[in-house]
Amino acid sequence: MQLGSENRDLPEKEQSESGDGFLQEVLEKLRARIRQLNSSLEEGAREVEEMHEYYWENYSEMDQYGYENFDNQQALFQQMHANEEQLKLKRRFRKMLDSPYFGRVDFIYEGEEEAERFYIGIGNFSEKTGSVPLIFDWRAPVSSLFYDYDQGPASYQAPGGEMSGELVSRWQYKIRGGKLIYGFESDLKIDDEILMAELGAGGEVRLKNIVRTIQREQNAIIRNTKDRILVIQGAAGSGKTSVALHRIAYLLYHNRNKLKSSNVLVLSPNSVFSDYISHILPELGEENIREMSFDLFAYRELRGIAADCEDRYDQIERCLADPGEQENCRNKQSEDFVEALDYYALTLEEELVEFTDLSVRGYSMDSGQMIRLFYGKFLDIPLLSRMEAVQERFVDEWETLRGSDLTEEELAGLKEKFAAMYETRDVYTIYNRFLKQQGMDSLPDVPAEQRKLRYEDVYPVLYLKYRLFGNSGRKEIRHLVVDEMQDYSFPQYTILDKLFPCGMTILGDKAQTIEEQEQDVTAFLPGIFGKQMRKIVMNKSYRNTVEIAEYANKAAGISGIELVERHGAPVEEKSFSDREEALEAALPWLAEQENYETAAVIAATEEEAARAASWLKARLGNSGFDLENRFSYLDRDSTVFRKGVTVTSFYLAKGLEFDRVIGIFDSGKTDGLYRQARYICATRALHELHMYEYGEKGEEETR
Ligand SMILES: Nc1ncnc2c1ncn2[C@@H]1O[C@H](COP(=O)(O)OP(=O)(O)OP(=O)(O)O)[C@@H](O)[C@H]1O
């Protein structure tokens, strides 16, 4: 069977039952709905214009209390909202004109005799609002039959309970430009071929949506609403990011009233990655969710404690240059370190405060009273915010007794006196004392404007700040997505737990840790999140050809990964005497642009990537390569992912994928972190991988 073939090549039965008649009917009805929407949008725009006109003509005569003005504004907002909703609907229907559905299930409900047909597409479509859908959204309850069952007994969870019956047949369609390319009654073999065709297809630059071929184990994650915190440990290329985004689309669809896209936040590793995934939710008919770099958030929160913080990427570069650095970094991210910090914070309860009697215009509070409040009634308030509560109590009592308010100056003076009962409120100083107590190197004792925190100190200091001052939490966020979970540390998760008391999808791969030792965060996450967390392992890898996946797993000593039987060229491994020679060998692979949509040259460090980029740019430029549109050097400040050639370091290539990858590494550098670099580089390749080494082999290799 040729999946890419035109309709005329299909076997007779499949063509006749492929729904072509239905397709024409749906297309006609879609066009009619779009026409209706167009006229109601025009009407809506006219209404808004008239409301504006009415306002400007009459606003001087509106009632003095503003009621009429308020009513007008409300009506205007409602109309604008209605217009916006219709516009969204129109966009969806236009998209559906291209490909209205991709699947179908014929299902006999228990107790019935005739099968009902359900066509499944990117969104719901019915002839009129409120009438039975002709096409069901892939997220609708009945659509789960398509992903979860083959012919035979089947059931799905409807809002009113479980619906059981028999799945009589299941169909897969490919429709493009409103034309049926194929329609097959599917079975496991056909499903596999369709998946293979999807995986083997080129032409996509950024991450694809996978609605047509969501696999059973992926569907279980996407549709999981039971567990508050879902942690997915998935092999490289197992579809973690894809699944997380489809899960968000699913949650948005099913909790329309409670969850808006603005309530969902993704912690993303960098701006290029955000760009790389940014089209998926709009493609699935949802608005884009918010994204944030945890590091930028932390740096903002630490303003006032330190003027600057080291970038995560500088820390990686430091560890690449000196592997010994990793030990120190790791210690400060450990559970033991946070426990010690917690214990230290407890000892501060006694050490940091000295109470003195206070009086203002004849009213006084003695230290005994303060101590009772401080260590009694207000004990739950974090230490460095607690004195404010005592102060407020003082002010309340004073004002109640006197029946008047304290003056601004008196309040300011009082605030100063209460604050002075702390020996210090400077978190940097307190953290430094802690480091000394632990026998660790302390931070430079300099004023706030000259302080720069090393990356490994950023989150312990932020943790200490929240421990001592408290934090207000991010209540507006109702679902948090953490991608590349292995790159977040124990203190970071402890902070996330405090900031986001909401649902979470946490995903990553311990094998892709940017450290010489792999970090399995799932070992400590249950200790932080408790019983509401569920861990799921995804061991099937979809991205790479068998040749590439086997090469990468062997080099990294990884076993037990299930692969999709998709084959390609063998991995090309070569050694060169120097970097230029290796780059020279890479040139022809980059020059033949017709054979790839995206290609990457990946190095270990930022400096190596920058040097490779300028060398390649000069050489490709000389041969007439379209540098402006098809060549990018990605560094930490880059914001967009583009087609063509990308040159970058392994840690910025994380999460991305390319048709063709050329890894260029110094053969003398083979320790832990460099091994990780090679693994991450190799697993970025979809179809073709070239691993080039240059220079003398390192001592351990030549011995
Ligand atoms: N069910 C599926 N159908 C089609 N393609 C899929 C499916 N699942 C995953 N893929 C493809 O596999 C590739 C890897 O997916 P994705 O980037 O989501 O994986 P990942 O686990 O986040 O990878 P990594 O951790 O290595 O960055 C993508 O090209 C994606 O489209």
The ligand as a Gaussian input file, in Angstrom:
#p B3LYP/6-31G(d) Opt

LIG

0 1
 N        2.172000       9.689000      18.151000
 C        3.014000      10.303000      17.338000
 N        2.725000      10.425000      16.030000
 C        3.575000      11.048000      15.189000
 N        4.737000      11.571000      15.554000
 C        5.090000      11.477000      16.847000
 C        4.251000      10.843000      17.807000
 N        4.851000      10.910000      19.004000
 C        6.012000      11.566000      18.816000
 N        6.155000      11.896000      17.525000
 C        7.263000      12.618000      16.899000
 O        8.466000      12.251000      17.546000
 C        9.335000      13.372000      17.629000
 C        9.743000      13.608000      19.046000
 O        8.680000      14.200000      19.770000
 P        8.944000      15.188000      20.977000
 O        9.893000      16.256000      20.592000
 O        7.625000      15.558000      21.524000
 O        9.685000      14.168000      21.953000
 P       10.439000      14.419000      23.323000
 O       10.233000      13.180000      24.117000
 O        9.999000      15.695000      23.931000
 O       11.943000      14.499000      22.827000
 P       13.315000      14.969000      23.508000
 O       13.237000      14.749000      24.974000
 O       14.328000      14.074000      22.873000
 O       13.519000      16.383000      23.116000
 C        8.587000      14.536000      16.988000
 O        8.954000      14.630000      15.631000
 C        7.137000      14.123000      17.097000
 O        6.343000      14.717000      16.088000

